[in-house]
């Protein structure tokens, strides 16, 4: 139950407006309380209670999430939004209204109008007068798809805020738009203010994944003040010129440093030209500098006109999947795996089968787990019956008729559906981008007048593949950090050096060919390599590593989240005279 007093503002009250230009203010403080559907439930409450904010955002959408919401809506047409958000909002809507903090979220998913209506019902039940606006138009009609949604920009959000909304709900907008929209509303930027839009886009990209920019999933987590135990959520202080200071509420865990910000900048990107519906942001112009404890200034960002098209994310039902895992202990691991493979193929046929042998076994081990390898057997097929009990039961039936020590970690079960994600594009002017204001007025958001053709950024091969001077053997991660993730069926792997000397070596040493040596699964794939000198970083895009996308991937690491840490763990010849810490910082 919401509290009275400080937590609840009754319908007759008035409050200050946040997110608009106010006399004497030169900054808008935009916090984030969610980086994905399932993030820390209490973060909304923590962010509102932790200190001053103008706007609080929540990002709930990802490619896999859209598939989940599409399946929800198949069962109930009134769903299709992130239900958790409503429960979170119930604990803090009154507080947000009392403090003049406006809320912007993409939790609307496939049904922003439905979530907006649910929020209005919630507010009425709590005795609150909350003005709710929403953005629609991202849905693309594809009769053969579970869902198809264009990635809209930020001007619809800004229109809702200008129209007096306390809460703005969107469907599939770009993640960064949740920050760019409030900045547009505060400063009155137009579509021609490309550098400002680009700067705010970087701010939005930095906070979109919640605590990842404040020390979450950070390569050097052991160096954080609290060891990375409970990082606080981030705040972007966005200025009128588009520059930003990244920070967090005082007293919260984690840290905001040049390196934590660098790590998030490298997450799920491609080349230096970061395409968006409102602006193309040049990531190779980003400058980072310390601005005090837990404060990093982001400046110098330049923008160019956006493309004439919008990205469209499409989810389809790919079929059905199932998996069983065999434990192979002791000697003759390869022969045991070959026996299982032959037996399973004979039982169910070869179509759709995938076998992965994980050599987790250690020689002369003293316990069963340390002596065992794991054989993962996956089956994907359009026939639910074949992928279901017919497959899993056939695996279990081998328990007394296969290799010595045969055992499984999984029980027989039915197949589950899986989705396939693809991306294409539509013209910007083919999408009816609409802001629905709190009173019901519909405001059409015109597409950008000035656009520019997209072109591939120039890739780089890297320099000399040998290190000059004396070397020593060590883990690559002694000199570099990494952040990796998924982009549809591709994976991105950003690697940054901790100091100038280390970058001088890394830039020449870590070539595409060297990456193939260190990560053999990338060798047969097309890999694009980009340099970002301002960040002392190189970024790789590994095409097709994740197959048909996260929902369909059978990789042990289906979202490539651990790819960067795998690279850092490889033992290589390091230059002996390069320091290992964050020394020699020139920014």
N, C-alpha and C positions, 0 to 999 in steps of 0.2 A: 504494500500500500504506500502510495506517495505521501510524503510528510507535508504538513501544513507549514506556514511560516516561510522560512528561507527556502524550502524545497518546492513550494507550490505557490504560484501566483494566481489568484482568483480572477474570474473573467472580467471583472469590472476595473482591474488595475491597469496601469500603463507602465511602460518600460522603455529604456533607451534602445535605439536601433544600433545594431552592430553591422559591420560589413559595408557601411556607407562612409563617405568622406565626412569627418567630424572636425570642427574647428580646433586647430592646434595639434591635430594628429598627423603624423607623417609615416605611419607604419600600420599595417594590419597584421594581427597575430592569429595565424591559422594553425590549429592543432589537428592531430589525427588520432583516432581512437580505434581504428580497425584496419588491418592490412589484408585480411582475407575472411571468408565465411568460416567462422570457427575460432577467430582470434580471441584474445583475453576478454572475457565477458565483462569484467569490472573496469575496463579501461575508460569507458565513457564517464563513469562516476569519478574515477581517479583524475581524469583530465579536467573535468569541470571544477572539482574541489581543489586542484593543485595550484591554481594561480590564474592570472588574467588571460583571457582569450577573447577574441572577437568572433571567431568562427571555429566550429569543430566539425571535422569531416570523418567519414567512415567509408573505406573501400572494401567491398564484399565480393567483387566479381573477378573471375578468372575464366579461362577457357573451359576448365573442368566444371567450375561452378555453374556456368550457363547450361551445361548438359544436365546437371543435377536439377536445376530449376525447371528445365524443359520437361523432365520426367515428372516432377511434382505437378506441373500444370496439366500434363496428360491425365493424371489421376483426379485433379480438381482444378477446373478452369479459373477459380477465384484465387489460386495460389500463383506461384511463379516469382515470388519475391523472397528475400532473406527473412525468415520468420524470427530468427534470433534477435534481429534489430528491434523489433517491437518490444520484446521483453527487456532489452537493455534500455530502451527509451522510457519505459514505464518507471524505471528507477531514477530518472534524472531529467525528464522533460520540464518539470516545474522549476528545477534549478536553472536550467538553460534559459528559460523565459525570464526568470527573476533577474538574472545577471546579464541579460541582453546578448547572450551567445547564440548565434544562428547556426543551424545544423544543416549540413549538405552531405548527402550520401547517395551512392549508386545502388543501395540495397533494393531498389525497385526491380532490378533484374529484368525479367520478361513482362512485368506487370506493374509499372510505376504508378498508374492510376489506382490500382488495387491497394498498394501500400499506402498511398496518400489518403485514401478513404479510411483505411484501418487506423492511421495515425489520428485522423480527425475524430474517429470513434473513441480512441484511447483518450484523447484530450478531453472530450466531452464527459467521459466516465470519471476522469480525474477532476473535473470542474475547472479546466483550463481553457483559455482562449488562445489557441495556437493557430496561426495562419500558415497553411500548407500549400506549397506550389509544387508542380512536377513538370518534368521534361519528357516529351515523347517524340516519336518519329524514327527511332532507331530500328524498328522492326522492318525487315525486308521480307516480302512475300516469296517464299520458296516452298511450293507444295510438297516437294520431296524431302524437305529437311525438318528435323526436330526443332531447330531454331536457326535463324539467320538475322544478325544484328549488325548495323553499321556503327562504327565508333564515332559518335558525335563529339563536337567541340564544347567550348565553355560559355558561349554567348547565351544559350538558353538558360543556364544556371544564373547568369548575371541578370537576365530579364526577370526571373522569378524573385531574386533578391531586390531588384529595383521596384518590383511590384508589391513589396512589403512582406514577403514570406519569412516566417520564422524558421521553417523547415523546408528544405528543397530535396525532392526525391527525383532520382534519374534512373533510367535504364542503362544501356550500354553506351556510356561516354568514355573517352579516354581517361585513364586513372588520374592523370595530371590535371584534367579539367576541373576536378573537385576543388583544387586550389586556384586555378587560373580564373574560374568564374567569380569567386568572391573578390579577387584582386581587380578584375574588370569593373565590378560594381562599385568598389571603393574609389578607384581612381579615374573612372570614366574612359578607360582606354578604348580606342577604336581598332578596327582590323588593320589599320596602317601602322599601329604601334608595335612593330614586329619584334624589336629588341626587348621591349617590356614583356610582351607575350612569351617570348622565348625564355626570359629570365624566370617568369612565374612557372613556366612549364618545367624547368629544371627543379624549382622548389617543389612542385607537385610530384615529380618523379622521385624526389628524395624522400618525401614523407608518405608516399602511397603504400609502402610496405611496412608501415608502423615502426616497430622497434628495430628493424634491420638497420636503420641509419643511426641508432643510438647505442649500438653495440651488440644487437642480436645477430646471431649467425656470423660473427666476426672472426676472421682468421686468427687474430691475436687476442682472443677473449681472456686469456690468462693475465694479460696486462691491464685489463679494466679494473677500476677501483673496487668493484664488488665481484670480480671474477666472472662477470656476465650472468649473475644469478637472476636478476629481475630488472632488465632495462626499462627505463621509462619510455613513454611514447613521445614523438617529436613535435616540435613547433617550428613553423616557418614564419619568420618576421619579414613580410614582403613589403618593399619600399616602392615609391611611386616610379622610380626609374627601372624597376624590374629586378634590382638586386635583392638579395635575401640574406638573412642571418639564420642559420639552423641552430636550434637550441632545444632545451627540454625544461620541464618544471624543476625548480631547485629542490634538492633532496631526493630525487628519484634516481634509480639505479642506472647502470651503464655509463656511457660517456658520449659526448659529441666532440669528435676530433677530425682533423683533416683526413685521417685514414678511414674512420668510420663513414664519413661522407663520401670519400672516394669509392669505397666498397659498394655503396648503394648506387652511386652514379653508374657503375659498371654493370649493374644488374639488368639482365634481359634487354640489352641494347644490341644494335647492329653496328653500322658504320657511324662516323661522326655526324652525319646528317640524320637527326632524329625526327622522323616524319610525324606530323600531327595534322588534324583537320583545320587548325587555326594558324599554324606557323610551322616552319621547319626549323628546329633548334639545332644550332651548331655546337655539338658537345666539345669540339676541339677549341672552342673559345672560352670555356668555363675556367675561371680562376678561383682557387680556394685559398683562404688565409685564416689563421687563428684570429679570433676576435674576443678573447677572454676565456675564462673557464667554461667549458661546455658550450662554446659559441664558435661557429665557423661561418665566415662571410663568403658568400657565393656572388661573384661579380663578373663583369666583362662579357656576359652572354650575348651572342648575336643571333638574330633570326632572319630568315628569308621567307618569301611567300610560300604558302602551303600548296600541296598538289591539288589538281582539279578533281581528285577522286577521294572517296572515303574507303577505308578498310572495312571489310565485312567478314565477321567471324561466323562460320557455318558449322553446326553440329548435326551429324547424321548417325543413325543407328548402324554400327558396323557389323553386328552379329552377336555371338555369345561366346563366353570365355570360361575357362576353368583351369585349375592348376593343381598339381600334386608335387610334393617334394620328398625324394628318397634320401636317406642317410647312408653314405658309403664309408664304412670304417675300416681303417687298417691298410692292408696290402692290396695291390692290384686294383687301385681305384679306377683307372682308365678302362680296364677290362670289365669291371663291374658295371660301369656306366654304359658300356657298349652292349652288355647283356640286357640291361633294362630297356635300352632304346629299341633293340630288336624285338623284345617281347611286347612292348607297348605298341609299336608299329604293326606287328602281326595281329594284335587284338583289335585295334580301332582304325588302322590305315594310317597313311603318312600325311594326308591332307590337313593342313592347319597346325601340325605339331611343331613345337619348338623346344629344344633341349638346351639347357645351360648348366654346365658343370662348374661349380664354385669350389676351387681348391682351397678350402679353409683348413685342410688337414695339416698336421705337423708331424715330421718324422720322429719316431721313438717317443711318442707322447705318453704321458702317464695316466691320462683319463680319456674316456670315450669321446667327449665333445672335441677335445683338442686333436684327436686322431681322425676326425671325420671330415669328409667332403660332402657337399650337398648337390644333388642333381635335381634341378627344377624342371618340371615338365609342364609346358603350357599348351593348351589347345584353344584355338580360335576358329569358329566355324559359324556358318549361317544357320545350321540345323541345331536348335536348342537341345534336342534329345541326344544327338551324338556328342555334343560338348558337355552334356550333363552327366547323369549317372552312368551312362554307357562308358564314358571315359574314366571317371573317378573309380567306379567299381572295378574296372579292368586293372587299374593300378593296384588296388587293394588286394585283388585276387593273386597277385604275385608274392604276397607276404611269405608263403611257405614254399615257393616254387621258383626262386630266383637266386640271387647271389648270397653268399654267406653273410650273416648279420643283417639281413634285409629288414628295414624298418622305415616308416614314413612319419613325417611331422604333421601331416594333414589328414583329416577325415574325409571320407567320400561325401560329395555334395553336388547340388545342382549347378548348372551353368548360370552365369549372370550376364545381362546385356552389357555391351560396351559401346562407346561412342567414338566417332572419328571426327577430328577437327580439321577443317580446311579454311583457307582465307582467300578471298578475292576482293574485288572493289567495284564500286558504283560511282557514277558522277555525283559530285556534291549537290548539284542542283536537282538531282532525281530523288532526293530525300526530303520529306516534309518535316523539318526540324521545328518543333512547336514548344513554347513555354506556356503552361497552363497556370495562370496566376491564382492566388488564393480565392478571389471572387468568382473564378470560373472563366475569366476572360482569356482567350487564346491569342497568343502573340506569335506570329510566324517569324522565324529566325532566318534571315536571308543568307545564302552562302557567300563566301568571300568573292569579291569582284576581281581581285588580282590573285592569280595563281601562277604557278610555274611548273614546267615539266620536271618529273623526278628523274634523277640520274644516279647510277651506282657510284658510291664513293670509291676512290682509288684504293685498291688493296696494296699491301706491302708484303714483300717476301721476308724481310729481315736481312740482317747483314752477315758478317763473317760467322760461320758456325763453330769457330774455335775461340777459346778464351786466351787472351794474351797474358803472359806472366805466370807466376806460380799458381797452382790450384790445390784444392783440398776436397776430399769427398764429404758430402753432406746433403741433407735434404734441401730441395729447392725452396721449400717454405721458410728456411732460415733467412732468405733475402727478400722474398716476395709474399704478398697476400693474394687471395683470389676470391672471386664471387662468380657463381655460375647459376644457370637457370634455363627454363624452357621457353621457346617461342614456337608454338605449334609443334611440328615435327622436328624442328631444329633446336640446337642447344647453343647458348652463348657462354663463353668462358673468358672473363675479364681478369687480367693479371696485372697487379701494380707493384712497383718497386718501392722499398721503404726509404730510399735516399737517392740522391742524384747519381752517386757512383754506381749503385746497383742498377739503376735504370740504364746508364750508359752501357753496362754489360748485357742486361736483359734485352734491350732493344735489338742488339745484333745477334744475340745467341738464340733466343726463342723464336725460331722460324717455324713455318708450317711443317717442314720436313722433320725438325726436331720434335715438334708436338706429336707427330705420328710415331716417332720412336718411343716417346714417353707414354703415350696413350694409344696403344696399337689399334683400338677399335675405331679411331678416327682415320686411320691410314687409307682405307678404301673409299672414304667419303670426300666430298668437296668441302674445303675449308677456306673461309675468307678471313684475312688477317688485317686489322686496322691498328694504327698507332694514334695514341692520344698523349702527346708530350706534356701538355699542361697538367695531366694527372699522373705522369710518369707511368703510363700504362699501355698495354697492348690488349686488344680484344679479338677473340676468335669466334666466328660463327660456324658451327659444325652442322652442315646441312644433312637432314635425314637421320640424325643419330637417334631420335625418338620415334622414328617410323611415322605412324599415322596420328601421333599426338599422345598426350599424357594418358587419356582414358583407354587407349588401345595398346600402349607400350607394355612389353613384357620385360623390359630391363629391370635389373635389381634396383636401380635408381631411376625410376621412370620420368622424373622431372629434371634430371641432371643437376640436382642441388648439390651433390657431393663431388661432382666432376672436378671442381677447382681444388678441393682438398686432396683428391687422389693425385692430381698433378703436383701439389706442394709436397706430398710425401715421397716422391721419387728421389732416389739418391743419384746425384750428378756431380760433375766436377765444377765446383764453385771457385771463383777467383779469390785467392787467399787474402788479398789486400783490401777487399771491399767490406765495410762494416755491416753488421747484421741488423742494427736497430734503426729507428727513424731519425737518423742524423743527417746533417747536410741539407736540411729543408730550406729551399730557397724561396718558397712562396710566402 
